[in-house]
Protein backbone atom coordinates (compact mmCIF):
# COMPACT_ATOMS: atom_id res chain seq x y z
CA UNK A 1 0.00 0.00 0.00
CA UNK A 2 0.97 3.61 -0.51
CA UNK A 3 -0.81 6.91 -0.14
CA UNK A 4 -1.50 10.28 -1.72
CA UNK A 5 -1.78 13.33 0.52
CA UNK A 6 -3.34 16.57 -0.68
CA UNK A 7 -2.80 20.01 0.83
CA UNK A 8 -3.27 23.71 0.13
CA UNK A 9 -1.18 26.67 1.27
CA UNK A 10 -0.10 30.18 0.48
CA UNK A 11 -3.56 31.64 1.19
CA UNK A 12 -5.08 28.91 -1.00
CA UNK A 13 -3.04 29.96 -4.04
CA UNK A 14 -1.01 26.74 -3.88
CA UNK A 15 -2.25 23.19 -4.05
CA UNK A 16 0.08 20.24 -3.60
CA UNK A 17 -0.17 16.46 -3.87
CA UNK A 18 2.43 14.14 -2.37
CA UNK A 19 2.66 10.44 -3.18
CA UNK A 20 4.39 7.73 -1.17
CA UNK A 21 4.59 4.60 -3.33
CA UNK A 22 7.40 2.34 -2.12
CA UNK A 23 5.22 -0.79 -1.96
CA UNK A 24 3.44 0.07 -5.21
CA UNK A 25 6.71 0.35 -7.12
CA UNK A 26 8.12 -2.75 -5.41
CA UNK A 27 5.15 -4.76 -6.66
CA UNK A 28 5.65 -3.50 -10.21
CA UNK A 29 9.37 -4.29 -10.13
CA UNK A 30 8.66 -7.84 -8.95
CA UNK A 31 6.03 -8.43 -11.65
CA UNK A 32 8.21 -7.17 -14.49
CA UNK A 33 11.64 -8.17 -13.14
CA UNK A 34 13.02 -4.70 -13.77
CA UNK A 35 16.66 -3.70 -13.88
CA UNK A 36 17.67 -0.93 -11.42
CA UNK A 37 17.37 1.86 -13.99
CA UNK A 38 14.13 0.44 -15.37
CA UNK A 39 12.80 0.26 -11.80
CA UNK A 40 13.37 3.98 -11.42
CA UNK A 41 11.84 4.79 -14.82
CA UNK A 42 8.73 2.66 -14.32
CA UNK A 43 8.40 3.76 -10.69
CA UNK A 44 8.46 7.46 -11.54
CA UNK A 45 5.91 6.87 -14.30
CA UNK A 46 3.61 5.01 -11.91
CA UNK A 47 3.80 7.89 -9.44
CA UNK A 48 3.03 10.41 -12.17
CA UNK A 49 -0.05 8.51 -13.36
CA UNK A 50 -1.26 7.89 -9.81
CA UNK A 51 -1.18 11.58 -8.85
CA UNK A 52 -2.91 12.58 -12.09
CA UNK A 53 -5.56 9.92 -11.51
CA UNK A 54 -6.17 11.15 -7.99
CA UNK A 55 -6.75 14.64 -9.41
CA UNK A 56 -9.70 13.46 -11.50
CA UNK A 57 -13.10 14.59 -10.30
CA UNK A 58 -14.97 11.81 -12.12
CA UNK A 59 -15.40 8.75 -9.90
CA UNK A 60 -15.00 6.20 -12.72
CA UNK A 61 -12.34 8.10 -14.66
CA UNK A 62 -8.94 6.80 -15.66
CA UNK A 63 -5.65 8.39 -16.67
CA UNK A 64 -3.14 6.75 -19.00
CA UNK A 65 0.40 8.08 -19.31
CA UNK A 66 2.43 6.99 -22.35
CA UNK A 67 6.11 7.83 -22.64
CA UNK A 68 8.36 6.91 -25.54
CA UNK A 69 11.56 8.79 -26.08
CA UNK A 70 13.32 6.36 -28.40
CA UNK A 71 15.58 5.00 -25.65
CA UNK A 72 16.37 1.38 -24.71
CA UNK A 73 13.31 1.18 -22.43
CA UNK A 74 10.92 1.46 -25.35
CA UNK A 75 7.42 2.60 -24.43
CA UNK A 76 6.35 3.02 -20.81
CA UNK A 77 2.60 2.87 -20.14
CA UNK A 78 0.99 3.48 -16.77
CA UNK A 79 -2.73 3.63 -15.95
CA UNK A 80 -4.43 5.01 -12.84
CA UNK A 81 -8.02 5.00 -11.67
CA UNK A 82 -9.57 8.05 -10.02
CA UNK A 83 -8.46 6.85 -6.58
CA UNK A 84 -4.79 6.71 -7.54
CA UNK A 85 -4.60 2.91 -7.81
CA UNK A 86 -2.15 2.27 -10.60
CA UNK A 87 -0.65 -0.34 -12.89
CA UNK A 88 1.94 -0.24 -15.64
CA UNK A 89 4.53 -1.89 -17.84
CA UNK A 90 7.42 -1.08 -20.15
CA UNK A 91 8.59 -2.73 -23.36
CA UNK A 92 12.05 -3.60 -22.07
CA UNK A 93 12.18 -3.86 -18.26
CA UNK A 94 15.49 -5.69 -18.55
CA UNK A 95 17.20 -2.68 -20.17
CA UNK A 96 19.82 -0.98 -18.03
CA UNK A 97 22.54 1.65 -18.34
CA UNK A 98 25.66 2.58 -16.35
CA UNK A 99 25.24 5.20 -13.64
CA UNK A 100 25.58 8.85 -14.59
CA UNK A 101 28.73 10.75 -13.69
CA UNK A 102 27.01 12.01 -10.53
CA UNK A 103 26.30 8.45 -9.42
CA UNK A 104 22.55 8.54 -10.13
CA UNK A 105 20.53 6.13 -12.24
CA UNK A 106 20.46 7.24 -15.86
CA UNK A 107 16.69 7.34 -16.39
CA UNK A 108 16.91 10.13 -18.98
CA UNK A 109 18.98 8.10 -21.41
CA UNK A 110 17.04 4.90 -20.75
CA UNK A 111 13.79 6.66 -21.71
CA UNK A 112 15.33 8.91 -24.35
CA UNK A 113 14.33 12.43 -25.36
CA UNK A 114 13.15 11.99 -28.93
CA UNK A 115 9.43 11.47 -28.47
CA UNK A 116 6.27 12.44 -26.65
CA UNK A 117 4.80 12.55 -23.16
CA UNK A 118 1.13 11.73 -23.70
CA UNK A 119 -1.70 11.82 -21.17
CA UNK A 120 -5.13 10.37 -21.93
CA UNK A 121 -7.97 11.15 -19.54
CA UNK A 122 -11.08 8.99 -19.89
CA UNK A 123 -13.93 10.61 -17.96
CA UNK A 124 -16.81 8.68 -19.49
CA UNK A 125 -17.32 10.73 -22.64
CA UNK A 126 -17.35 9.25 -26.15
CA UNK A 127 -13.68 9.99 -26.60
CA UNK A 128 -10.96 10.48 -23.97
CA UNK A 129 -9.16 13.79 -23.68
CA UNK A 130 -5.66 13.28 -25.06
CA UNK A 131 -2.79 15.76 -24.81
CA UNK A 132 0.88 15.42 -25.74
CA UNK A 133 4.04 17.42 -25.33
CA UNK A 134 7.55 16.75 -26.53
CA UNK A 135 9.88 15.16 -24.01
CA UNK A 136 12.35 17.52 -22.40
CA UNK A 137 14.72 15.29 -20.44
CA UNK A 138 13.27 11.79 -20.24
CA UNK A 139 13.58 12.10 -16.46
CA UNK A 140 9.74 12.11 -16.27
CA UNK A 141 9.21 14.73 -13.54
CA UNK A 142 10.38 17.58 -15.77
CA UNK A 143 8.36 16.14 -18.64
CA UNK A 144 5.23 15.93 -16.49
CA UNK A 145 5.66 19.54 -15.37
CA UNK A 146 6.08 20.65 -18.98
CA UNK A 147 2.93 18.78 -19.95
CA UNK A 148 0.89 20.41 -17.18
CA UNK A 149 2.14 23.87 -18.17
CA UNK A 150 1.89 23.50 -21.96
CA UNK A 151 -1.12 21.24 -22.37
CA UNK A 152 -3.20 21.99 -19.27
CA UNK A 153 -2.08 25.62 -18.90
CA UNK A 154 -1.42 25.13 -15.17
CA UNK A 155 1.92 26.42 -13.76
CA UNK A 156 3.38 23.37 -12.02
CA UNK A 157 6.52 21.96 -10.44
CA UNK A 158 7.10 18.23 -10.00
CA UNK A 159 9.52 15.97 -8.24
CA UNK A 160 9.58 12.18 -8.69
CA UNK A 161 12.10 9.74 -7.32
CA UNK A 162 12.83 6.06 -6.78
CA UNK A 163 15.65 4.85 -4.53
CA UNK A 164 16.81 1.35 -5.51
CA UNK A 165 18.78 -0.54 -2.87
CA UNK A 166 21.87 -2.65 -3.54
CA UNK A 167 19.74 -5.82 -3.58
CA UNK A 168 17.48 -4.21 -6.22
CA UNK A 169 14.61 -3.79 -3.76
CA UNK A 170 12.82 -0.44 -3.61
CA UNK A 171 13.97 1.56 -0.62
CA UNK A 172 11.84 4.64 -1.30
CA UNK A 173 9.54 5.90 -4.05
CA UNK A 174 7.25 8.85 -4.47
CA UNK A 175 7.15 12.52 -5.28
CA UNK A 176 5.00 15.62 -5.51
CA UNK A 177 3.14 17.98 -7.79
CA UNK A 178 2.67 21.59 -6.70
CA UNK A 179 0.45 23.92 -8.71
CA UNK A 180 -0.34 27.63 -8.62
CA UNK A 181 -3.86 28.94 -8.79
CA UNK A 182 -4.75 31.95 -10.99
CA UNK A 183 -3.79 35.29 -9.46
CA UNK A 184 -0.97 33.98 -7.29
CA UNK A 185 1.21 36.97 -6.28
CA UNK A 186 4.76 37.06 -7.58
CA UNK A 187 6.25 37.04 -4.09
CA UNK A 188 4.50 33.77 -3.36
CA UNK A 189 5.80 32.25 -6.58
CA UNK A 190 9.32 33.39 -5.76
CA UNK A 191 9.14 31.88 -2.26
CA UNK A 192 7.90 28.56 -3.62
CA UNK A 193 10.69 28.44 -6.19
CA UNK A 194 13.27 29.16 -3.48
CA UNK A 195 11.88 26.40 -1.28
CA UNK A 196 12.05 23.83 -4.07
CA UNK A 197 15.57 24.91 -4.97
CA UNK A 198 16.74 24.59 -1.35
CA UNK A 199 14.94 21.33 -0.46
CA UNK A 200 16.88 18.17 0.35
CA UNK A 201 17.15 15.38 -2.20
CA UNK A 202 13.70 13.94 -2.78
CA UNK A 203 14.49 10.27 -2.21
CA UNK A 204 16.47 11.14 0.94
CA UNK A 205 13.41 12.90 2.36
CA UNK A 206 11.15 9.95 1.52
CA UNK A 207 13.63 7.41 2.89
CA UNK A 208 14.62 9.18 6.10
CA UNK A 209 11.72 11.48 7.01
CA UNK A 210 8.62 10.34 5.13
CA UNK A 211 6.21 12.11 2.76
CA UNK A 212 4.95 14.66 5.32
CA UNK A 213 8.38 16.29 5.29
CA UNK A 214 7.87 17.19 1.62
CA UNK A 215 5.11 19.59 2.64
CA UNK A 216 7.37 21.09 5.30
CA UNK A 217 10.16 21.77 2.82
CA UNK A 218 8.28 22.65 -0.39
CA UNK A 219 5.73 24.85 1.40
CA UNK A 220 8.03 26.16 4.11
CA UNK A 221 6.52 29.34 5.65
CA UNK A 222 3.49 28.97 3.35
CA UNK A 223 1.16 27.46 5.96
CA UNK A 224 0.32 24.09 4.38
CA UNK A 225 -3.04 22.63 5.39
CA UNK A 226 -3.64 18.90 4.85
CA UNK A 227 -6.95 18.23 3.07
CA UNK A 228 -7.02 14.49 2.51
CA UNK A 229 -5.06 11.25 2.60
CA UNK A 230 -5.95 8.43 0.20
CA UNK A 231 -4.55 4.88 0.27
CA UNK A 232 -3.31 3.55 -3.07
CA UNK A 233 -2.08 0.21 -4.37
CA UNK A 234 -0.78 -1.52 -7.46
CA UNK A 235 -4.10 -2.69 -8.87
CA UNK A 236 -4.82 -4.49 -12.12
CA UNK A 237 -8.33 -4.85 -13.51
CA UNK A 238 -7.65 -7.84 -15.75
CA UNK A 239 -10.11 -10.73 -15.78
CA UNK A 240 -10.85 -13.85 -17.76
CA UNK A 241 -13.73 -12.03 -19.44
CA UNK A 242 -11.42 -9.25 -20.64
CA UNK A 243 -8.91 -11.77 -21.97
CA UNK A 244 -11.71 -13.57 -23.81
CA UNK A 245 -12.71 -10.27 -25.39
CA UNK A 246 -9.11 -9.69 -26.47
CA UNK A 247 -8.93 -13.16 -28.03
CA UNK A 248 -12.13 -12.55 -29.97
CA UNK A 249 -10.62 -9.35 -31.34
CA UNK A 250 -7.82 -11.23 -33.15
CA UNK A 251 -10.38 -12.80 -35.51
CA UNK A 252 -11.83 -16.23 -36.19
CA UNK A 253 -9.07 -17.25 -38.63
CA UNK A 254 -6.40 -16.90 -35.95
CA UNK A 255 -8.57 -18.64 -33.36
CA UNK A 256 -9.29 -21.50 -35.75
CA UNK A 257 -5.56 -21.94 -36.29
CA UNK A 258 -5.07 -22.21 -32.53
CA UNK A 259 -7.86 -24.79 -32.25
CA UNK A 260 -6.33 -26.91 -35.05
CA UNK A 261 -3.03 -27.03 -33.17
CA UNK A 262 -4.88 -28.90 -30.45
CA UNK A 263 -2.88 -27.37 -27.62
CA UNK A 264 -3.82 -25.29 -24.61
CA UNK A 265 -2.72 -21.68 -24.86
CA UNK A 266 -1.73 -19.29 -22.09
CA UNK A 267 -2.30 -15.54 -22.17
CA UNK A 268 -0.46 -13.32 -19.71
CA UNK A 269 -1.66 -9.88 -18.64
CA UNK A 270 0.68 -7.06 -19.64
CA UNK A 271 0.21 -5.28 -16.33
CA UNK A 272 0.38 -8.07 -13.77
CA UNK A 273 1.56 -11.65 -13.30
CA UNK A 274 -1.83 -13.29 -13.92
CA UNK A 275 -1.92 -15.96 -16.62
CA UNK A 276 -5.11 -17.33 -18.19
CA UNK A 277 -5.26 -20.78 -19.84
CA UNK A 278 -7.62 -21.79 -22.62
CA UNK A 279 -8.20 -25.29 -23.99
CA UNK A 280 -9.00 -25.90 -27.68
CA UNK A 281 -12.62 -26.56 -26.64
CA UNK A 282 -12.80 -23.17 -24.88
CA UNK A 283 -11.28 -21.47 -27.92
CA UNK A 284 -13.89 -23.13 -30.13
CA UNK A 285 -16.61 -21.81 -27.83
CA UNK A 286 -15.26 -18.28 -28.35
CA UNK A 287 -15.50 -18.80 -32.10
CA UNK A 288 -19.03 -20.15 -31.83
CA UNK A 289 -20.23 -17.13 -29.82
CA UNK A 290 -19.08 -14.87 -32.66
CA UNK A 291 -21.29 -16.60 -35.23
N, C-alpha and C positions, 0 to 999 in steps of 0.2 A: 504493500500500500504506500501511497504518497499523499501529497495534499497540495492544494492551491489556496493561497491566502490573498484576499483582496483588501485594499486600504485606500483611503483618500487622505490628502494633506494639502498644505499650502493654501488654506482658505477655500478648499474644494476645487482648486484649479489643477490639482494633480491627482491622477488615479494610478494605482500601482497594483500589479499582480505578481506574486512570488510563487514559484513552484519548487517543491521538494520531491524528487522522483528517483531516488536511489534504487528502491526496490523495483520500480517500473522498468528502469533501464536494465537492471540486472536480469530481469525476466526476459527482456528482448535479446540481450546478449547470449543468454543460455539457449534460447530457441534457435537463433541464427548462427551460433558459434562464431561470433565476431572476433576479428583481430583487435588489438588495442586501439588503433586509430579508427577503425570502423565502429568500434563501440562508442567512441566519442562523437563521431559523425551521426550515427543513428540516434544516440542518446540526446544530443542537442535538438535533432529534428523532432523527436518525440515530445520533448519539452515545449518546443515552439507550437506544435499542433495542439497539444493539450491546453495551453494557455489560450490560444485562439478559440478553441472549442468552448472553453469555460466562459468566454466573452459573449457567446451567442445568447440571444434572448429567447429564441425559439426552442421549446423543450425537446423536440425530436430532431433538431438540426444536427448536421455533421460538418466538419471541416477537414478537407484533405490538402496536405502540403506535398507538392512534388518539387524535387530539386534534382537537376541534372546539369552539371557543369562540365561534362566531358572528361572528368577524371577517372581514375581506376575504380572508384566505387560504383560507377554507373548511376542509375537513377535511385533516388531515395524517396520512398513514399510513406507518409504517416497519416493516420486518420484518427480524429477525435470525435466523440459524441459531445453533446452540449453540457455534460457534467465533467468533462476533462478526462474521461477514460479513453485510453489511446492504444493504438496498435500500429505496427509498421514493419517494413522490410527494406532491404537494399539489394541491388542486383549482385553485388560481389562483396559479401560480408567478410570474406577471407582476405581481401585486399589490405595491404599495409604499406607504410612508408617509414623511412628512418625519421628520427626525431628532428625537429627544427634546430637551428643553431642555438636558440635560447632554451633548449631542452624540453619544449612542449610538443605534444602530438600534432602532426602536420595535417590537420583536418582540411585546411584550405586547398592543398594540392591533391588530397585524396578525392575531394568533391570536384575540384576544378572551378574555373571562373568563366568558361565559355558556354553560357547557357542561361536558363531562366529559373527564377524562384516563383512558383505558381501556387496560388491559394484558391481553392474551390469551396464555396460555402453553399451547402444544400439546406435550404430553410423551408422545404415543402412546396416550392413553386414548380412550374413546369420545367424550368431549367435552372441549374445552380448558378450562382454568381461566381464568375471566374475572373481573377486578375493576375497579371504577371509583371514582373520587373526583371531586368537583367541582373545577374549575379554580380556582386561587388568584390567579395573576397573568398567566397566558398566556406567561410567560417560559420555561417548560418545566422548568428546573432546580428551581425551587421546587415546581412541580406534581408532578414526579417524586418529590421528597423527601416531599411530603405523601402521595402514593400509597403509598410504602414504609412510612410510619409508620401510616397509617390502614387500609390494606388488608392489608399483609403483617405489620403489628405489629413492624416492625424500625426502631428509632431510626436515622435516616439524615440525612446532609447531602450536598448535591449542588452541583456547579458545572459549568456547560456554557457554552462560548463559541465564537463564530466571528468571526474578524477578516477583513473584506472589504476588499481593497485598492482604490485609486482606479480601477483598470482593471477592477474587478468580479471579479478573481481571488481565490481564497481564500489568505490569507496565513498563517492559523493556524486550527486547529479542534481541539476536544477537550474534556476535562473530567475530572471524578472523581466517584465515589461513595464515601463513607466511612460505615461502619456499626459500631454498638456491639454487642458480644456481651452476653448476659445476665450480670448481676452486675458490670458495669463500675463501679468506684468513682467516687464523685462528683468527686473531685479530678481524675481522668483525663478525665472529661467536660468539666469546666471548662477544663482545659488545651487540649483539642481545640477547644473553642469559641473560646478566645482566639486560637489559631493561625489558625483560619479567618478570624476577624475582622481579624487583622493581616496576612494574606497579601497579596501584590501582586495587581494585576489579573490575572485568569486568562489572558486572551488575550496579555497582555504576557509572562507567564511562558512560555507555549507558544511564542511568537514569538521571544523573545530567549534563553531558557535551555533549553527543551525539557521534555518531560513528567516527567523524573526530578526536576526541581526542585519539582514539585508535592508529591512525597513529603517533600522536605526542609522545605517550608514548612507543609504541613498537619499533618505528624507530627513537627514540630520537638521535639526532646528526648523523643520517644516511641519511639525505637529501631526505625525501620521496617526490616523484613526482606523483601527481594524474593523472591517465591515462583515467579513464572512470567512469561513474556512471550510473547504470542501475536500472530502477524501477522494482520491483517484487511484486507478489501478491499470495494469496492462490487461485490456479486455478485448477479446475477439468475438465477433458475432457470427462466426461460421456455423454451419449446421449441415446435416445430411441433405436437407431439402434444398439448400442453396447450392450444394455441390451437384445435386441432380439437375438443377436448373442450368448450371454451367455446362454439364455434359450434354444436355439437350441442345444447347446453343452451338455445339460443334457440328451438328448436322447428322442426318440418319446414315449417310454413306460411311462416315468415320465410325459411328457406333456399330454399324453392321460389320465393319472390318474387325472391330474388337470382339464382337460376338463370335465370328468365324474362327478367331484364334483359339477360342475355347479356354481362355485363361482368366483368372480373376485379375482385376486391375486395382491399383491403389492410387488415390488422389490425395495429395497433401495440400493443406491450406497454406497460402503464401505468408500469412501473418502469424500463424501459431504452429505448434507441433502436432496438431490433430491430423490423423490420416483416416480416410474413409475407403472401405473396400467394397467392390461391386463384383458379383459373380456374372457369368455370361447370361444367366436367366434374368437377373435384375437389370442388366443392360438391355435385354430384349424387351422387358416390360417398359423401359423408358421409350424405346422406339414405338411400341404399340400405343402408348398414350399420346403420341404425336400424330397418329393417323386419324 
